[in-house]
Amino acid sequence: MYRARDRVAHSEWLDTLATAAEDLAVAPETVAVAEELFLADVPAETASKRVAVAASLYAAARIEGEAHSQRAVADAVGVARLSVHNHWRDRLAAAGIEPPQW
């Protein structure tokens, strides 16, 4: 669980998430889930935050049943597709959601 001030402290990254979501035409509900996933476990390193944004957005799209590829999400956020691939399950686990085993 995150604190309300975390939303303010990480507003730059939430803006990045919102911009990528807009580029992908992601539903508002999916954006809300992505924000929750990101804020549930924000990495300390600045370089890792962009990856966490992308992985959170991709994981949220999976949860909400939206069909956005890892490549599309990675491109929208500005990270490598492999970064999304390697981290989206971790985002789920950090939020207490059982990631798929496939």
Backbone as JSON Lines, residues from 0, in Angstrom:
{"i":0,"aa":"M","n":[0.84,-1.17,0.0],"ca":[0.0,0.0,0.0],"c":[0.89,1.24,0.0]}
{"i":1,"aa":"Y","n":[0.48,2.22,-0.71],"ca":[1.28,3.44,-0.79],"c":[0.56,4.58,-0.05]}
{"i":2,"aa":"R","n":[1.33,5.6,0.24],"ca":[0.77,6.78,0.9],"c":[0.34,7.79,-0.15]}
{"i":3,"aa":"A","n":[-0.58,8.67,0.23],"ca":[-1.09,9.68,-0.7],"c":[0.03,10.57,-1.21]}
{"i":4,"aa":"R","n":[1.01,10.85,-0.36],"ca":[2.09,11.73,-0.81],"c":[3.0,11.05,-1.84]}
{"i":5,"aa":"D","n":[2.94,9.72,-1.94],"ca":[3.71,9.01,-2.96],"c":[3.25,9.42,-4.36]}
{"i":6,"aa":"R","n":[1.95,9.65,-4.5],"ca":[1.41,10.09,-5.79],"c":[2.03,11.42,-6.2]}
{"i":7,"aa":"V","n":[2.22,12.31,-5.25],"ca":[2.84,13.62,-5.53],"c":[4.33,13.43,-5.79]}
{"i":8,"aa":"A","n":[4.98,12.64,-4.98],"ca":[6.42,12.43,-5.1],"c":[6.8,11.8,-6.44]}
{"i":9,"aa":"H","n":[5.91,11.0,-6.99],"ca":[6.2,10.3,-8.24],"c":[5.34,10.8,-9.4]}
{"i":10,"aa":"S","n":[4.89,12.04,-9.3],"ca":[3.98,12.59,-10.31],"c":[4.61,12.61,-11.71]}
{"i":11,"aa":"E","n":[5.91,12.82,-11.79],"ca":[6.59,12.8,-13.09],"c":[6.4,11.45,-13.78]}
{"i":12,"aa":"W","n":[6.52,10.38,-13.01],"ca":[6.4,9.04,-13.58],"c":[4.95,8.69,-13.87]}
{"i":13,"aa":"L","n":[4.04,9.18,-13.05],"ca":[2.62,8.97,-13.33],"c":[2.21,9.74,-14.58]}
{"i":14,"aa":"D","n":[2.82,10.9,-14.82],"ca":[2.59,11.65,-16.06],"c":[3.11,10.87,-17.26]}
{"i":15,"aa":"T","n":[4.27,10.25,-17.11],"ca":[4.83,9.42,-18.18],"c":[3.88,8.27,-18.49]}
{"i":16,"aa":"L","n":[3.35,7.66,-17.45],"ca":[2.4,6.57,-17.62],"c":[1.15,7.07,-18.35]}
{"i":17,"aa":"A","n":[0.63,8.21,-17.94],"ca":[-0.58,8.76,-18.55],"c":[-0.37,9.1,-20.03]}
{"i":18,"aa":"T","n":[0.79,9.65,-20.35],"ca":[1.1,9.98,-21.75],"c":[1.17,8.73,-22.6]}
{"i":19,"aa":"A","n":[1.85,7.7,-22.11],"ca":[1.94,6.43,-22.84],"c":[0.56,5.81,-23.0]}
{"i":20,"aa":"A","n":[-0.24,5.85,-21.95],"ca":[-1.59,5.3,-22.01],"c":[-2.43,6.03,-23.04]}
{"i":21,"aa":"E","n":[-2.28,7.33,-23.11],"ca":[-3.01,8.11,-24.1],"c":[-2.58,7.73,-25.51]}
{"i":22,"aa":"D","n":[-1.27,7.57,-25.72],"ca":[-0.76,7.17,-27.03],"c":[-1.31,5.82,-27.46]}
{"i":23,"aa":"L","n":[-1.54,4.93,-26.49],"ca":[-2.04,3.59,-26.79],"c":[-3.56,3.5,-26.73]}
{"i":24,"aa":"A","n":[-4.24,4.58,-26.4],"ca":[-5.69,4.61,-26.25],"c":[-6.16,3.59,-25.2]}
{"i":25,"aa":"V","n":[-5.48,3.61,-24.06],"ca":[-5.8,2.7,-22.96],"c":[-7.0,3.26,-22.19]}
{"i":26,"aa":"A","n":[-7.88,2.39,-21.75],"ca":[-9.07,2.8,-20.99],"c":[-8.67,3.4,-19.65]}
{"i":27,"aa":"P","n":[-9.45,4.34,-19.16],"ca":[-9.15,4.97,-17.86],"c":[-9.04,3.97,-16.71]}
{"i":28,"aa":"E","n":[-9.84,2.91,-16.74],"ca":[-9.76,1.89,-15.7],"c":[-8.4,1.21,-15.71]}
{"i":29,"aa":"T","n":[-7.87,0.98,-16.88],"ca":[-6.56,0.35,-17.02],"c":[-5.47,1.27,-16.5]}
{"i":30,"aa":"V","n":[-5.6,2.56,-16.79],"ca":[-4.63,3.54,-16.28],"c":[-4.64,3.54,-14.75]}
{"i":31,"aa":"A","n":[-5.81,3.48,-14.16],"ca":[-5.91,3.46,-12.7],"c":[-5.23,2.23,-12.11]}
{"i":32,"aa":"V","n":[-5.42,1.07,-12.74],"ca":[-4.76,-0.15,-12.28],"c":[-3.24,-0.02,-12.44]}
{"i":33,"aa":"A","n":[-2.79,0.52,-13.56],"ca":[-1.37,0.7,-13.81],"c":[-0.74,1.62,-12.76]}
{"i":34,"aa":"E","n":[-1.43,2.68,-12.4],"ca":[-0.93,3.58,-11.37],"c":[-0.79,2.85,-10.03]}
{"i":35,"aa":"E","n":[-1.78,2.05,-9.7],"ca":[-1.74,1.28,-8.45],"c":[-0.55,0.32,-8.45]}
{"i":36,"aa":"L","n":[-0.35,-0.38,-9.58],"ca":[0.77,-1.32,-9.67],"c":[2.11,-0.6,-9.54]}
{"i":37,"aa":"F","n":[2.23,0.55,-10.17],"ca":[3.47,1.31,-10.09],"c":[3.73,1.79,-8.67]}
{"i":38,"aa":"L","n":[2.71,2.38,-8.05],"ca":[2.88,2.96,-6.71],"c":[3.02,1.9,-5.62]}
{"i":39,"aa":"A","n":[2.61,0.68,-5.92],"ca":[2.73,-0.4,-4.93],"c":[4.18,-0.74,-4.62]}
{"i":40,"aa":"D","n":[5.08,-0.48,-5.6],"ca":[6.49,-0.83,-5.4],"c":[7.35,0.0,-6.35]}
{"i":41,"aa":"V","n":[7.56,1.27,-6.0],"ca":[8.35,2.16,-6.84],"c":[9.84,1.87,-6.61]}
{"i":42,"aa":"P","n":[10.58,1.6,-7.68],"ca":[12.01,1.34,-7.51],"c":[12.75,2.6,-7.02]}
{"i":43,"aa":"A","n":[13.82,2.38,-6.31],"ca":[14.61,3.5,-5.8],"c":[15.44,4.16,-6.9]}
{"i":44,"aa":"E","n":[15.93,3.38,-7.84],"ca":[16.79,3.9,-8.9],"c":[15.95,4.58,-9.98]}
{"i":45,"aa":"T","n":[16.35,5.77,-10.37],"ca":[15.61,6.52,-11.38],"c":[15.51,5.76,-12.69]}
{"i":46,"aa":"A","n":[16.59,5.12,-13.1],"ca":[16.57,4.38,-14.38],"c":[15.55,3.24,-14.36]}
{"i":47,"aa":"S","n":[15.31,2.67,-13.22],"ca":[14.37,1.56,-13.1],"c":[12.92,2.03,-13.1]}
{"i":48,"aa":"K","n":[12.68,3.27,-12.82],"ca":[11.3,3.77,-12.74],"c":[10.61,3.74,-14.09]}
{"i":49,"aa":"R","n":[11.33,4.06,-15.16],"ca":[10.73,4.03,-16.5],"c":[10.32,2.59,-16.85]}
{"i":50,"aa":"V","n":[11.16,1.63,-16.5],"ca":[10.83,0.22,-16.75],"c":[9.62,-0.17,-15.92]}
{"i":51,"aa":"A","n":[9.56,0.28,-14.67],"ca":[8.43,-0.03,-13.8],"c":[7.13,0.56,-14.36]}
{"i":52,"aa":"V","n":[7.2,1.74,-14.93],"ca":[6.03,2.35,-15.56],"c":[5.54,1.47,-16.71]}
{"i":53,"aa":"A","n":[6.46,1.07,-17.57],"ca":[6.07,0.25,-18.72],"c":[5.53,-1.11,-18.28]}
{"i":54,"aa":"A","n":[6.2,-1.74,-17.35],"ca":[5.76,-3.05,-16.87],"c":[4.39,-2.94,-16.18]}
{"i":55,"aa":"S","n":[4.18,-1.88,-15.44],"ca":[2.89,-1.67,-14.77],"c":[1.77,-1.46,-15.78]}
{"i":56,"aa":"L","n":[2.05,-0.69,-16.81],"ca":[1.04,-0.44,-17.83],"c":[0.7,-1.72,-18.59]}
{"i":57,"aa":"Y","n":[1.71,-2.49,-18.94],"ca":[1.46,-3.76,-19.63],"c":[0.68,-4.73,-18.74]}
{"i":58,"aa":"A","n":[1.09,-4.85,-17.48],"ca":[0.41,-5.76,-16.54],"c":[-1.05,-5.33,-16.35]}
{"i":59,"aa":"A","n":[-1.28,-4.05,-16.23],"ca":[-2.65,-3.54,-16.07],"c":[-3.49,-3.85,-17.3]}
{"i":60,"aa":"A","n":[-2.9,-3.71,-18.47],"ca":[-3.63,-4.04,-19.7],"c":[-4.01,-5.52,-19.72]}
{"i":61,"aa":"R","n":[-3.11,-6.37,-19.26],"ca":[-3.41,-7.81,-19.17],"c":[-4.55,-8.06,-18.2]}
{"i":62,"aa":"I","n":[-4.5,-7.41,-17.04],"ca":[-5.55,-7.58,-16.03],"c":[-6.9,-7.15,-16.57]}
{"i":63,"aa":"E","n":[-6.92,-6.03,-17.28],"ca":[-8.17,-5.46,-17.77],"c":[-8.61,-6.03,-19.12]}
{"i":64,"aa":"G","n":[-7.84,-6.95,-19.67],"ca":[-8.22,-7.6,-20.92],"c":[-7.98,-6.77,-22.17]}
{"i":65,"aa":"E","n":[-7.1,-5.81,-22.08],"ca":[-6.76,-5.01,-23.26],"c":[-5.6,-5.66,-24.0]}
{"i":66,"aa":"A","n":[-5.66,-5.62,-25.3],"ca":[-4.65,-6.28,-26.12],"c":[-3.61,-5.27,-26.6]}
{"i":67,"aa":"H","n":[-2.62,-5.04,-25.77],"ca":[-1.48,-4.19,-26.14],"c":[-0.24,-5.05,-26.03]}
{"i":68,"aa":"S","n":[0.54,-5.08,-27.08],"ca":[1.74,-5.92,-27.06],"c":[2.82,-5.31,-26.17]}
{"i":69,"aa":"Q","n":[3.73,-6.17,-25.75],"ca":[4.87,-5.67,-24.97],"c":[5.64,-4.64,-25.78]}
{"i":70,"aa":"R","n":[5.79,-4.88,-27.07],"ca":[6.51,-3.95,-27.95],"c":[5.81,-2.59,-27.97]}
{"i":71,"aa":"A","n":[4.49,-2.58,-28.14],"ca":[3.76,-1.32,-28.22],"c":[3.89,-0.53,-26.92]}
{"i":72,"aa":"V","n":[3.76,-1.2,-25.79],"ca":[3.88,-0.53,-24.5],"c":[5.31,-0.03,-24.3]}
{"i":73,"aa":"A","n":[6.27,-0.86,-24.61],"ca":[7.68,-0.47,-24.46],"c":[7.99,0.76,-25.32]}
{"i":74,"aa":"D","n":[7.53,0.76,-26.55],"ca":[7.77,1.9,-27.43],"c":[7.1,3.17,-26.91]}
{"i":75,"aa":"A","n":[5.89,3.03,-26.38],"ca":[5.16,4.2,-25.88],"c":[5.86,4.82,-24.67]}
{"i":76,"aa":"V","n":[6.51,3.99,-23.86],"ca":[7.18,4.48,-22.65],"c":[8.65,4.82,-22.92]}
{"i":77,"aa":"G","n":[9.22,4.2,-23.94],"ca":[10.62,4.47,-24.27],"c":[11.6,3.53,-23.61]}
{"i":78,"aa":"V","n":[11.23,2.25,-23.51],"ca":[12.12,1.23,-22.96],"c":[12.2,0.06,-23.95]}
{"i":79,"aa":"A","n":[13.07,-0.87,-23.67],"ca":[13.2,-2.06,-24.52],"c":[12.07,-3.04,-24.23]}
{"i":80,"aa":"R","n":[11.6,-3.73,-25.24],"ca":[10.54,-4.72,-25.07],"c":[10.94,-5.77,-24.04]}
{"i":81,"aa":"L","n":[12.21,-6.16,-24.05],"ca":[12.68,-7.16,-23.12],"c":[12.54,-6.7,-21.66]}
{"i":82,"aa":"S","n":[12.65,-5.41,-21.43],"ca":[12.45,-4.88,-20.08],"c":[11.02,-5.13,-19.6]}
{"i":83,"aa":"V","n":[10.07,-4.89,-20.47],"ca":[8.67,-5.16,-20.12],"c":[8.48,-6.65,-19.88]}
{"i":84,"aa":"H","n":[9.01,-7.44,-20.78],"ca":[8.91,-8.91,-20.68],"c":[9.46,-9.41,-19.34]}
{"i":85,"aa":"N","n":[10.59,-8.88,-18.93],"ca":[11.26,-9.35,-17.72],"c":[10.66,-8.84,-16.42]}
{"i":86,"aa":"H","n":[9.83,-7.8,-16.47],"ca":[9.41,-7.17,-15.22],"c":[7.9,-7.11,-14.96]}
{"i":87,"aa":"W","n":[7.06,-7.41,-15.92],"ca":[5.64,-7.22,-15.69],"c":[5.09,-8.18,-14.63]}
{"i":88,"aa":"R","n":[5.6,-9.39,-14.58],"ca":[5.13,-10.34,-13.56],"c":[5.56,-9.87,-12.15]}
{"i":89,"aa":"D","n":[6.74,-9.28,-12.07],"ca":[7.21,-8.74,-10.79],"c":[6.29,-7.64,-10.27]}
{"i":90,"aa":"R","n":[5.76,-6.84,-11.17],"ca":[4.82,-5.77,-10.79],"c":[3.57,-6.39,-10.16]}
{"i":91,"aa":"L","n":[3.09,-7.46,-10.75],"ca":[1.91,-8.14,-10.2],"c":[2.21,-8.7,-8.82]}
{"i":92,"aa":"A","n":[3.33,-9.39,-8.71],"ca":[3.71,-10.01,-7.44],"c":[3.88,-8.95,-6.34]}
{"i":93,"aa":"A","n":[4.49,-7.81,-6.67],"ca":[4.69,-6.75,-5.69],"c":[3.36,-6.18,-5.18]}
{"i":94,"aa":"A","n":[2.34,-6.26,-6.01],"ca":[1.02,-5.76,-5.63],"c":[0.17,-6.84,-4.97]}
{"i":95,"aa":"G","n":[0.74,-8.03,-4.79],"ca":[0.01,-9.11,-4.16],"c":[-0.89,-9.89,-5.08]}
{"i":96,"aa":"I","n":[-0.66,-9.78,-6.38],"ca":[-1.45,-10.51,-7.37],"c":[-0.61,-11.69,-7.87]}
{"i":97,"aa":"E","n":[-1.2,-12.85,-7.87],"ca":[-0.5,-14.05,-8.33],"c":[-0.25,-13.95,-9.84]}
{"i":98,"aa":"P","n":[1.02,-13.86,-10.26],"ca":[1.3,-13.77,-11.7],"c":[1.06,-15.13,-12.37]}
{"i":99,"aa":"P","n":[0.72,-15.1,-13.66],"ca":[0.52,-16.37,-14.36],"c":[1.84,-17.15,-14.46]}
{"i":100,"aa":"Q","n":[1.74,-18.45,-14.51],"ca":[2.92,-19.3,-14.55],"c":[3.35,-19.71,-15.95]}
{"i":101,"aa":"W","n":[2.67,-19.25,-16.97],"ca":[3.04,-19.62,-18.33],"c":[4.08,-18.7,-18.88]}
